[in-house]
Amino acid sequence: MTRITITFILFLTSLHAVSQVVRGKIIDAASRQPLASASITEDGNQSNSIVTDQDGNFLIKVSNSDAKLIASFIGFQNTTINIAGKKDIRIEMQPGSVSLKEVVLDNKSVQHKFATLAKVDLDLHPVRNTQELMRIVPGLFVAQHAGGGKAEQIFLRGFDCDHGTDIQVSVDGLPVNMVSHAHGQGYADAHFIIPETINTIDYGTGPYYTQHGNLNTAGYVAFSTYNNIARSQVQVEAGRYNTFRTLAMVDLLKKNKDKQSAYIAGEFNYTDGATINKQNFNRFNVFGKYNLAISSNTRFTASASGFKSKWDASGQIPTRAVEDGTLDRFGSLDPTEGGHTERYNANLILSHAFSPSLSFVNQAFYTRNIFSLYSNFTFYASDPVNGDEINQSEKRNIFGYNSKLIKNNIYNRWTLTSTYGVGVRYDATKNSFLAHVVKRMFLNYVKLGDIKEANTYAFVQQQATFNRWVIDAGLRFDYLHFDYFDKLNPAQLPSQGKTIVSPKFNVQYTVSKEVQLYAKAGKGFHSNDTRVVVANKGEEILPAAYGADFGIILKPNSDFIINIAAYYLHLNQEFVYVGDDGNVEPSGKTRRTGIDIIARYQFTKNLFANVNVNFTKPQSIDEPKGADYIPLAPRLTSTGGLFYKKKEGFNGGLTYRFIKDRPANEDNTIVAKGYFILDASINYSQPKYEVGIAMENVLNTEWNEAQFATESRLKNEPDAITELNFTPGVPFFIRAKLAIFF
């Protein structure tokens, strides 16, 4: 018995000797910025791999005290560290070239790989506006139809998301979408983002993500800004149509960045646009961010931004007016359209590590938004004397707080990451109105009231990793409360509230270094407009979405990766845009089935190619065959490009985007025209400066950007006519830039 006891003790001692838990931190050696989502892998044991958290921290159990760790991150040189018995290490990674070799099929989640691919695309194709930022997401299309100042119309996975109804957008955890907005549900105006401040783009399609709630049905997009910058820069751009842009990003604290850092960025844009009536578009953005390491375990981040924009718009025009010669494609029937908008944000994040395996993240944010939009969709259909111009306006305050407790447990052959979260968001909108106007002069209110909408939520997410498996399960609880004070109706309706529970489940299996399989399933929702909810006495408050994905990721060699996913999504209630009053109206149940293909290939060290292809069959469930089309839902889209990237010298790219013809109404008697657009850019880069030329619509294609089946009436017409109304896409456009780095 004694011999057995001694043997058992020696066995336990040997286990302790050959295994060790190591904690560490990874930073950018140049900017001293923590690298979130960097990979740590035990040398010789690819299945033992983890990623860093939002502060660059990691915790990994290695097989022995002399193990080596390999740190990798897109755009940085791989770094190998011999832990030599150390339990706490710090890894400083040097900037390097972008390489698809760093995208490996291991036990990190599929979402991490998608974010890594987005980082590759962002590094290869630097962007200069928010439209280009959104287009980084595979399968996502945007269309502008109000002179550049209004939030873009978004298309994804067979959805016309309007301005954000079915896609959740955020930056640094700050929500971009605005619920119960004066113009449309989920209005996501991301123009306050300065593109050069964006470090990473996280995205996901479908309603499968526990930490994303309202409006995440077609998917989500989460931008993250740089915590600090490696160098300052000043940039000037000029282009066709009297287009100008200036940018400045200044590093405010260049010393001791491990302790604290700060930078400020400012941007000014102006353009007359391609339309006959000048857009007089101008926008000013400012953004600042400060980071402080309060202690080795506590980090504080504060950021603030301001945005102001004003513009004129030519608006949508009927096809018949162009075809009969009444109007030029770039002309206008109501040149008094346009608007102005302002947004101011404050964002505070405090994170603390109680131990190497337990961290706590708290975030508080505030947004002030001022919005006014003048539109005329129907011209003289309702008012043959004054016309049908409308003004939608609101002033809004958004308050929010959320916190997450993250616990990492390491067992013999598997790890468990537990995330527990709670949060609240409160929107208070004053004098949200829809008014009838003529040449921007007020005539009468159609709607006027104050909106108060609150969303409280809690969630738990468990992600287990063992051998070749990753299993992620979560449960989300949301409660929404709606209150509307109608200033035009003295008989007030009671406020409404409802709860929705959303389960999520994702599983991933790595067959080999070349093949990985995954499946996703989950429930999500998009909330209805508060005015609709209260008027309908709480019916259809939170229409649910149910979806499933089945995918395969292939990496036949180190330079090629392809992801193919088949999906199904059922939506309990579709929201359809109504052009004549700018609101949304409930429609019926819908379903979408489709296939997404994402492919990336690296020909040489400097030459890359990518392609995304998206097939979708969107369909209304309760409508008869032939009348079951979903208006403007895309059925086939594709984007891609060829890029040449070097740290110094010449760089450039050629990109395309294609969308096929699609139904513009329920019976497909009116068709929204597809298009193929080719863009190109070339830059010459040096450590101290960069010069470049960017060209949009190289082939000078005649195309329609935003398109709607709209009932409109011209002044000389006896009756209204329903047909395709559109805004013309920009013809060949060229701009040049000069950037100075210091």
C-alpha positions in Angstrom: 0.0 0.0 0.0 2.9 2.4 0.9 4.5 1.6 -2.5 1.3 2.5 -4.3 1.0 5.7 -2.4 4.5 6.7 -3.2 4.0 5.9 -6.8 0.8 8.0 -7.0 2.6 11.0 -5.3 5.5 10.7 -7.8 3.0 10.5 -10.7 1.3 13.7 -9.5 4.7 15.4 -9.1 5.6 14.4 -12.6 2.4 15.9 -13.9 3.2 19.1 -12.2 6.7 19.1 -13.6 5.7 18.6 -17.2 2.7 20.9 -17.3 2.5 24.6 -16.6 0.0 27.5 -16.8 1.5 30.6 -18.4 0.0 34.0 -18.5 1.2 36.9 -20.7 0.6 40.0 -22.7 1.2 40.8 -26.4 1.8 44.3 -27.6 2.8 46.1 -30.8 6.5 47.0 -30.3 6.1 50.2 -32.4 2.9 51.7 -31.0 3.0 49.9 -27.6 -0.6 49.0 -28.3 -2.0 45.7 -26.9 -2.8 43.3 -29.7 -6.3 41.9 -29.3 -7.1 38.5 -31.0 -3.4 37.7 -31.5 -2.7 33.9 -31.7 -0.6 32.0 -29.1 0.3 28.4 -30.0 2.5 25.9 -28.3 5.4 25.0 -30.6 4.8 21.4 -31.9 1.3 21.3 -30.6 -1.0 23.2 -32.9 -4.1 22.1 -31.2 -3.0 24.0 -28.1 -3.8 27.5 -29.3 -5.6 30.5 -27.8 -6.2 34.2 -28.7 -5.5 37.3 -26.6 -8.3 39.3 -25.0 -9.2 42.9 -25.6 -6.2 44.0 -23.6 -3.7 41.7 -25.2 -3.7 39.2 -22.3 -3.6 35.5 -22.6 -3.6 32.3 -20.4 -2.4 29.0 -21.8 -1.4 25.6 -20.3 1.7 24.2 -21.9 3.0 20.6 -21.8 6.3 21.3 -20.0 8.2 24.1 -18.3 10.6 24.3 -21.3 8.0 24.7 -23.9 8.1 27.3 -26.7 5.3 29.6 -27.6 4.7 31.1 -31.1 2.9 34.4 -31.3 1.3 35.4 -34.6 -0.9 38.2 -35.8 -1.8 39.6 -39.2 0.7 42.2 -40.3 3.3 41.3 -37.7 6.4 39.0 -37.7 5.9 35.7 -35.9 7.6 35.7 -32.6 8.9 32.6 -30.7 9.4 32.7 -27.0 11.0 30.0 -24.8 9.1 30.3 -21.5 12.1 28.6 -19.5 9.9 28.0 -16.5 8.4 31.6 -16.5 4.8 31.9 -15.5 4.4 35.5 -16.6 5.8 36.7 -20.0 5.5 39.8 -22.2 5.8 39.5 -26.0 6.6 42.5 -28.2 5.7 41.9 -31.9 7.4 43.7 -34.7 5.4 45.0 -37.7 5.8 42.8 -40.7 4.1 42.0 -44.0 0.6 40.7 -44.5 0.5 37.0 -45.1 -2.3 34.4 -45.4 0.1 31.9 -43.8 -1.0 33.4 -40.5 -4.6 32.2 -41.1 -4.5 28.7 -39.8 -7.2 26.1 -39.2 -7.0 25.4 -35.5 -9.2 25.4 -32.4 -9.9 29.1 -32.5 -13.4 30.0 -33.3 -14.7 30.7 -36.8 -15.5 34.3 -35.8 -11.8 34.8 -35.0 -10.9 33.7 -38.5 -13.5 36.0 -40.1 -12.1 39.0 -38.1 -8.6 38.0 -39.2 -9.6 37.9 -42.9 -11.2 41.4 -42.5 -7.9 42.6 -41.0 -6.1 41.2 -44.1 -8.6 43.1 -46.4 -8.3 46.3 -44.4 -4.5 46.2 -44.6 -4.5 45.5 -48.3 -7.2 48.1 -49.2 -7.0 51.2 -47.0 -10.3 53.1 -47.1 -11.2 56.8 -47.2 -14.8 56.8 -46.3 -17.4 54.8 -44.3 -18.9 53.3 -47.5 -15.6 51.6 -48.2 -15.3 50.6 -44.6 -18.7 48.8 -44.8 -17.7 47.1 -48.1 -14.8 45.4 -46.4 -17.5 43.0 -45.0 -17.9 40.1 -47.5 -21.4 40.2 -49.1 -22.3 43.6 -47.8 -23.5 46.3 -50.2 -24.3 49.9 -49.5 -26.2 52.5 -51.6 -26.3 56.3 -51.0 -29.4 58.2 -52.1 -29.4 61.6 -50.3 -26.3 63.6 -51.3 -23.8 61.7 -49.1 -25.1 63.0 -45.7 -27.7 60.4 -45.0 -27.0 56.9 -43.7 -26.5 54.4 -46.5 -29.0 51.8 -47.5 -27.5 48.4 -46.5 -27.9 45.0 -48.2 -26.7 41.7 -46.7 -27.7 38.0 -47.1 -30.8 38.7 -49.1 -31.9 41.5 -46.9 -32.6 45.1 -47.8 -31.7 46.2 -44.3 -32.8 49.7 -45.2 -30.6 51.9 -43.1 -29.9 49.3 -40.4 -33.2 47.4 -39.6 -31.6 44.0 -39.8 -27.9 44.6 -39.2 -26.3 45.7 -35.9 -23.5 48.2 -36.2 -21.1 49.4 -33.5 -17.7 51.0 -33.0 -15.7 50.3 -29.8 -18.9 48.8 -28.3 -20.8 52.0 -28.9 -24.0 51.4 -30.8 -24.4 53.1 -34.2 -28.0 52.1 -34.8 -30.8 54.3 -33.6 -34.1 52.6 -32.7 -37.4 54.3 -33.5 -35.6 56.8 -35.6 -37.4 59.7 -37.4 -36.4 58.2 -40.8 -36.3 54.5 -40.2 -35.9 51.7 -37.7 -32.3 50.9 -36.8 -30.9 54.0 -38.6 -27.2 53.4 -38.7 -25.3 56.6 -39.7 -21.6 55.7 -39.4 -20.3 58.9 -41.0 -18.9 60.0 -37.6 -16.2 57.3 -38.0 -12.9 58.5 -39.4 -11.7 55.6 -41.5 -8.0 55.9 -40.7 -8.8 55.4 -37.0 -10.2 51.9 -37.6 -7.9 49.1 -36.5 -10.0 45.9 -36.9 -13.5 44.9 -38.2 -15.3 42.1 -36.6 -18.4 40.8 -38.4 -20.8 37.9 -38.4 -23.8 36.8 -40.5 -26.9 35.4 -39.0 -28.4 35.7 -35.5 -25.9 33.4 -33.8 -23.9 35.6 -31.4 -24.8 35.8 -27.7 -23.3 39.2 -27.2 -25.2 40.9 -30.0 -28.9 41.6 -29.5 -31.5 43.8 -31.1 -31.3 44.2 -35.0 -28.8 41.3 -35.3 -30.8 39.2 -37.8 -28.9 39.4 -41.1 -25.7 40.0 -39.2 -23.5 42.5 -37.3 -20.5 44.7 -37.9 -18.3 45.8 -35.0 -15.5 48.3 -35.7 -12.6 48.9 -33.3 -10.4 52.0 -33.3 -6.7 52.1 -32.6 -5.9 52.5 -28.9 -2.9 54.5 -29.9 -1.0 55.2 -33.1 2.6 54.6 -34.1 3.0 57.9 -36.0 1.2 61.1 -36.7 0.0 62.1 -40.2 -1.5 64.9 -42.2 -3.3 64.1 -45.4 -4.8 66.2 -48.2 -7.0 64.8 -51.0 -8.6 66.5 -54.0 -10.7 65.1 -56.8 -13.3 65.6 -59.5 -16.6 67.5 -58.8 -14.8 70.0 -56.6 -14.1 67.3 -54.0 -11.7 68.0 -51.1 -10.7 66.1 -48.0 -8.2 66.9 -45.3 -7.2 64.6 -42.4 -4.9 65.0 -39.4 -4.0 62.4 -36.8 -1.7 63.5 -34.1 0.0 61.3 -31.4 -0.2 63.4 -28.2 1.8 61.3 -25.9 4.9 59.7 -27.6 6.7 58.7 -24.4 6.0 55.9 -22.0 3.1 54.5 -24.0 3.0 51.4 -21.8 1.6 53.6 -19.1 -0.6 56.0 -21.1 -1.2 57.1 -24.6 -3.5 59.6 -26.4 -4.2 60.8 -30.0 -6.6 63.0 -31.8 -7.9 62.9 -35.3 -9.8 65.4 -37.4 -11.4 65.2 -40.9 -13.1 67.7 -43.2 -14.9 66.7 -46.4 -16.5 68.8 -49.2 -17.9 67.9 -52.6 -20.3 69.4 -55.1 -21.1 65.8 -56.3 -21.9 64.6 -59.8 -25.4 66.0 -59.9 -26.4 69.1 -61.9 -27.5 70.8 -58.7 -24.5 71.1 -56.5 -24.7 69.0 -53.3 -22.7 71.6 -51.3 -21.9 68.6 -49.1 -19.6 69.3 -46.1 -18.8 67.2 -43.1 -16.5 67.7 -40.1 -15.4 64.9 -37.8 -13.1 64.9 -34.7 -12.1 62.0 -32.6 -9.9 61.6 -29.6 -8.8 58.6 -27.5 -6.9 58.2 -24.2 -5.6 55.1 -22.5 -4.2 54.7 -19.0 -2.7 51.7 -17.3 -3.9 52.4 -13.8 -2.0 49.3 -12.6 -0.7 46.2 -14.1 -4.2 44.7 -13.8 -6.4 47.7 -14.5 -6.8 49.7 -17.7 -8.9 52.7 -18.5 -9.9 54.0 -22.0 -11.8 57.1 -22.8 -12.8 58.4 -26.2 -15.0 61.2 -27.5 -16.1 62.2 -31.0 -18.0 65.0 -32.7 -19.6 65.0 -36.2 -21.5 67.6 -38.1 -22.7 67.5 -41.7 -24.9 69.5 -44.0 -25.8 68.9 -47.7 -28.3 69.4 -50.5 -29.6 66.4 -52.5 -31.1 65.9 -55.9 -33.2 63.0 -54.7 -34.7 60.0 -56.5 -36.1 60.6 -60.0 -38.7 58.6 -62.0 -37.4 56.5 -64.9 -40.1 57.9 -67.2 -38.8 61.5 -66.7 -35.4 60.5 -68.0 -36.6 58.3 -70.8 -38.9 61.0 -72.3 -36.1 63.6 -72.0 -37.8 65.7 -69.4 -34.9 65.3 -67.0 -31.2 64.5 -67.2 -30.1 61.4 -65.2 -28.2 63.8 -62.9 -31.0 66.3 -62.8 -33.6 66.9 -60.0 -37.3 67.4 -59.7 -37.0 68.9 -56.2 -33.5 70.5 -55.6 -34.5 71.6 -52.1 -34.0 68.1 -50.7 -31.1 67.6 -48.3 -30.5 68.0 -44.6 -28.1 68.3 -41.7 -27.1 66.0 -38.9 -24.9 66.1 -35.8 -23.6 63.4 -33.5 -21.5 63.6 -30.3 -20.3 60.6 -28.4 -18.5 59.8 -25.2 -17.3 56.3 -24.4 -15.6 55.0 -21.2 -14.2 51.5 -20.7 -12.6 50.2 -17.5 -11.2 46.7 -17.4 -9.7 44.9 -14.5 -8.0 41.5 -14.1 -8.7 40.0 -10.7 -6.5 37.1 -11.6 -4.9 35.6 -14.8 -8.2 33.7 -15.4 -10.8 36.3 -14.2 -11.4 39.7 -15.8 -14.1 42.3 -15.5 -15.0 44.9 -18.3 -17.3 47.8 -17.7 -18.4 50.3 -20.4 -20.5 53.5 -20.2 -21.5 55.6 -23.2 -23.5 58.6 -24.1 -24.6 59.9 -27.5 -26.3 63.1 -28.5 -27.8 63.1 -32.0 -29.5 65.9 -34.0 -31.1 65.0 -37.3 -33.2 66.8 -40.0 -33.9 65.4 -43.4 -35.8 66.9 -46.3 -37.1 64.4 -48.9 -39.6 64.2 -51.7 -40.3 60.7 -52.9 -43.7 61.2 -54.6 -43.5 64.8 -55.9 -47.1 65.8 -56.5 -49.0 62.6 -55.7 -50.6 63.8 -52.5 -50.5 67.6 -52.8 -50.8 68.7 -56.4 -50.3 72.4 -55.3 -47.5 72.4 -52.8 -45.9 69.1 -53.6 -45.1 66.2 -51.3 -41.8 67.3 -49.7 -41.4 66.1 -46.1 -39.2 66.9 -43.2 -38.2 64.2 -40.7 -36.4 65.5 -37.6 -35.5 64.6 -34.1 -33.2 65.3 -31.2 -32.0 62.3 -29.2 -30.0 61.3 -26.2 -28.7 57.8 -25.7 -27.4 56.5 -22.4 -25.9 53.1 -22.0 -24.0 50.8 -19.6 -22.8 47.2 -19.9 -20.4 44.9 -18.0 -18.9 41.5 -18.7 -17.3 39.0 -16.3 -15.0 36.7 -18.2 -13.7 33.5 -16.6 -11.1 31.2 -18.1 -10.8 27.6 -16.8 -8.0 25.4 -18.0 -8.3 21.7 -17.5 -6.1 18.8 -18.6 -7.1 18.7 -22.3 -9.7 21.4 -22.6 -10.5 25.0 -21.7 -13.8 26.7 -20.8 -14.3 30.4 -21.3 -17.4 31.7 -19.5 -18.8 35.2 -20.2 -21.5 36.7 -18.1 -23.0 40.1 -19.2 -25.6 42.6 -18.3 -26.5 46.0 -19.8 -29.0 48.7 -20.4 -29.6 51.2 -23.2 -32.0 54.1 -23.0 -33.1 56.3 -25.9 -34.9 59.5 -25.2 -36.0 61.4 -28.3 -37.5 64.8 -28.1 -39.9 66.2 -30.7 -39.5 63.4 -33.3 -41.6 64.6 -36.2 -42.7 64.1 -39.7 -43.9 67.3 -41.3 -45.2 68.4 -44.7 -43.1 71.2 -46.1 -42.6 73.2 -49.3 -39.1 74.2 -50.3 -38.0 73.4 -46.7 -40.8 75.8 -45.3 -43.0 74.2 -42.7 -46.7 73.6 -43.6 -48.1 71.1 -41.1 -47.2 68.2 -38.8 -48.1 64.7 -39.8 -46.5 63.2 -36.7 -45.1 64.8 -33.6 -44.1 63.3 -30.3 -41.5 62.2 -27.7 -40.2 58.7 -27.7 -38.7 56.8 -24.8 -37.3 53.3 -25.4 -35.3 51.2 -23.0 -33.5 47.9 -23.6 -32.2 45.9 -20.6 -30.4 42.6 -21.2 -28.4 39.8 -19.7 -26.6 36.9 -21.2 -24.4 33.9 -20.5 -22.0 32.4 -23.0 -19.9 29.2 -22.5 -17.2 28.3 -25.0 -15.5 25.0 -24.5 -12.3 24.0 -26.5 -10.9 20.5 -26.4 -8.8 18.7 -28.9 -10.3 19.5 -32.3 -13.7 20.7 -31.0 -15.0 24.2 -30.2 -18.5 24.3 -28.7 -20.1 27.7 -28.0 -23.5 27.9 -26.3 -25.3 31.0 -25.1 -28.6 32.3 -23.8 -29.6 35.9 -24.1 -32.5 37.7 -22.2 -33.8 41.1 -23.5 -36.5 43.3 -22.1 -37.7 46.3 -24.2 -40.0 49.0 -22.9 -41.7 51.4 -25.3 -43.3 54.8 -24.5 -44.7 57.4 -26.9 -46.2 60.8 -26.0 -48.2 61.8 -29.1 -48.4 65.6 -29.1 -51.0 65.6 -31.9 -53.3 63.2 -30.1 -54.5 64.2 -26.6 -55.8 60.6 -25.9 -52.5 58.9 -24.9 -52.0 55.2 -25.3 -50.3 53.2 -22.6 -46.7 52.2 -22.8 -45.8 48.7 -23.8 -43.1 46.2 -22.9 -42.0 42.7 -23.8 -39.3 40.1 -23.1 -37.6 37.8 -25.6 -35.2 34.9 -24.8 -32.7 34.0 -27.5 -30.7 30.8 -27.4 -27.5 30.4 -29.5 -25.4 27.3 -30.3 -22.3 27.0 -32.4 -20.0 24.0 -32.9 -16.7 23.7 -34.8 -14.6 20.6 -35.7 -11.1 20.7 -37.2 -10.7 17.7 -39.4 -7.1 18.5 -40.3 -4.8 21.4 -41.1 -6.7 21.7 -44.4 -10.3 21.1 -43.4 -12.6 22.6 -40.8 -16.3 22.2 -40.4 -18.8 24.3 -38.4 -22.5 24.6 -37.7 -24.4 27.5 -36.2 -28.0 27.9 -35.0 -29.7 30.6 -33.1 -32.6 33.0 -32.5 -32.4 36.8 -32.9 -34.8 39.7 -33.3 -35.4 43.2 -34.5 -37.6 45.5 -32.5 -40.5 47.4 -34.1 -40.8 51.2 -34.1 -42.1 52.6 -30.8 -44.9 54.5 -32.5 -46.0 51.3 -34.3 -45.8 49.3 -31.1 -47.9 51.7 -29.0 -50.4 52.3 -31.7 -50.9 48.5 -32.2 -51.2 48.0 -28.4 -48.1 45.8 -28.2 -48.7 43.4 -31.1 -45.6 42.2 -33.0 -43.2 44.1 -30.7 -40.1 41.9 -31.1 -40.4 39.8 -34.3 -38.0 36.8 -34.0 -35.5 35.5 -36.5 -34.5 31.8 -36.5 -31.4 30.7 -38.5 -28.9 28.0 -39.2 -25.6 27.8 -41.0 -23.5 24.9 -42.1 -20.0 25.7 -43.3 -16.7 24.3 -44.4 -13.3 26.1 -44.4 -10.6 24.7 -46.7 -6.9 25.6 -46.7 -5.4 23.3 -49.3 -2.1 25.2 -49.0 -0.6 28.0 -47.0 -1.6 30.7 -49.6 -5.2 29.8 -50.2 -8.3 29.7 -48.0 -11.9 29.3 -48.9 -15.1 29.3 -46.8 -18.4 28.0 -48.1 -21.5 28.3 -46.0 -25.1 27.3 -46.7 -27.8 29.0 -44.5 -31.5 29.3 -43.7 -33.2 32.1 -42.0 -36.9 32.5 -41.0 -38.1 36.0 -40.1 -41.4 36.3 -38.2 -42.1 39.8 -39.6 -40.4 41.7 -42.4 -40.2 45.5 -42.2 -40.7 47.2 -45.6 -39.6 50.8 -46.5 -42.5 53.1 -47.5 -41.2 55.8 -49.8 -44.0 58.3 -49.5 -43.7 59.0 -45.7 -40.3 57.6 -44.8 -41.5 55.1 -42.2 -41.5 51.4 -42.0 -44.5 49.2 -42.2 -44.9 45.6 -40.9 -45.1 42.9 -43.6 -45.5 39.1 -43.3 -43.2 36.2 -42.6 -40.2 35.5 -44.8 -37.5 33.0 -45.3 -34.1 33.1 -47.0 -31.9 30.3 -48.1 -28.5 30.8 -49.7 -24.8 30.1 -50.1 -21.9 32.4 -49.2 -18.5 31.8 -50.7 -15.4 33.7 -49.4 -12.0 33.0 -51.0 -8.5 34.5 -50.5 -5.4 33.7 -52.4 -1.8 35.0 -52.1 0.1 34.6 -55.4 3.4 36.0 -54.1 4.7 37.8 -51.0 3.1 41.0 -52.3 0.3 40.0 -54.7 -3.1 39.0 -53.3 -6.6 38.3 -54.6 -10.0 37.9 -53.0 -13.5 37.1 -54.1 -16.9 36.9 -52.3 -20.0 35.4 -54.0 -23.4 35.4 -52.3 -26.5 33.5 -53.6 -29.8 34.0 -51.9 -33.4 33.0 -52.4 -35.6 35.4 -50.4 -39.3 34.6 -50.3 -42.5 35.8 -48.5 -44.1 32.8 -46.9 -47.7 33.7 -46.7 -48.1 35.2 -50.2 -49.2 33.3 -53.3 -46.6 32.2 -55.9 -45.7 35.0 -58.2 -46.5 37.6 -55.6 -44.0 36.4 -53.0 -41.0 38.4 -53.9 -39.3 40.6 -51.3 -38.8 44.0 -52.7 -35.1 45.0 -53.3 -33.8 41.8 -51.7 -30.5 40.9 -53.5 -30.3 37.5 -55.0 -26.8 37.4 -56.4 -23.9 39.6 -55.4 -20.2 39.4 -55.7 -17.2 41.5 -54.7 -13.5 41.0 -55.1 -10.1 42.4 -56.1 -6.5 42.1 -56.9 -4.0 43.8 -54.7 -0.2 44.5 -54.8 1.1 45.4 -51.3 4.6 46.5 -50.2 5.7 48.3 -47.1 7.6 50.8 -49.3 7.3 51.6 -52.9 4.4 51.2 -55.2 1.1 49.7 -54.0 -2.2 49.3 -55.7 -5.4 47.5 -56.2 -8.2 46.8 -58.6 -11.6 46.0 -57.1 -15.1 45.2 -58.4 -18.6 44.9 -57.0 -21.5 43.2 -58.8 -25.2 42.9 -58.0 -27.7 41.2 -60.3 -31.1 42.5 -61.3 -33.6 42.0 -58.5 -37.4 42.5 -57.9 -38.3 46.0 -56.8 -41.9 45.0 -55.9 -43.8 41.9 -54.7 -44.7 40.5 -58.1 -41.4 41.3 -59.9 -43.2 43.5 -62.5 -40.7 46.3 -61.6 -37.0 45.4 -61.6 -34.2 47.1 -59.9 -31.3 47.1 -62.3 -28.0 45.3 -61.4 -24.6 46.7 -62.1 -20.9 45.9 -62.3 -18.5 48.6 -61.0 -14.7 48.6 -61.2 -12.5 50.7 -59.0 -8.7 51.2 -58.9 -6.0 52.8 -56.9 -2.2 53.2 -56.9 0.0 54.6 -54.2 3.7 55.3 -53.7 4.7 54.8 -50.0 7.7 55.9 -48.1 8.3 56.1 -44.3 7.8 59.9 -44.3 5.2 60.3 -47.0 2.7 58.7 -49.4 1.2 59.9 -52.7 -1.7 58.2 -54.4 -4.5 58.2 -57.0 -7.9 56.5 -56.5 -10.4 56.0 -59.4 -14.0 55.0 -58.9 -16.1 53.5 -61.7 -13.1 53.1 -64.0 -15.3 51.9 -66.9 -17.6 54.9 -66.5 -20.6 52.6 -66.2 -24.1 54.1 -66.2 -25.7 52.6 -63.1 -28.5 53.2 -60.6 -27.3 53.3 -57.0 -30.5 53.5 -54.8 -33.7 52.1 -56.5 -37.3 51.9 -55.3 -40.7 51.0 -56.8 -42.4 54.2 -56.0 -45.8 55.7 -56.8 -45.1 59.3 -57.9 -46.8 62.0 -59.9 -45.1 64.8 -61.9 -46.7 68.2 -61.9 -48.1 67.9 -65.4 -49.5 64.3 -65.0 -53.2 63.6 -64.3 -52.5 60.5 -62.1 -49.7 58.9 -60.1 -47.6 56.2 -61.7 -45.8 53.4 -60.0 -42.4 52.6 -61.5 -38.7 52.5 -60.7 -37.4 55.7 -59.1 -33.6 55.9 -58.6 -30.6 57.9 -57.8 -27.8 57.8 -60.4 -24.5 56.1 -59.5 -21.4 58.2 -59.6 -19.7 58.2 -63.1 -15.9 58.0 -63.5 -14.3 59.8 -60.5 -10.7 60.4 -59.7 -9.0 61.9 -56.7 -5.4 62.3 -55.6 -3.8 62.4 -52.2 -0.7 63.4 -50.3 0.0 62.1 -46.8 2.9 63.2 -44.6 4.0 61.0 -41.6 5.9 62.2 -38.6 
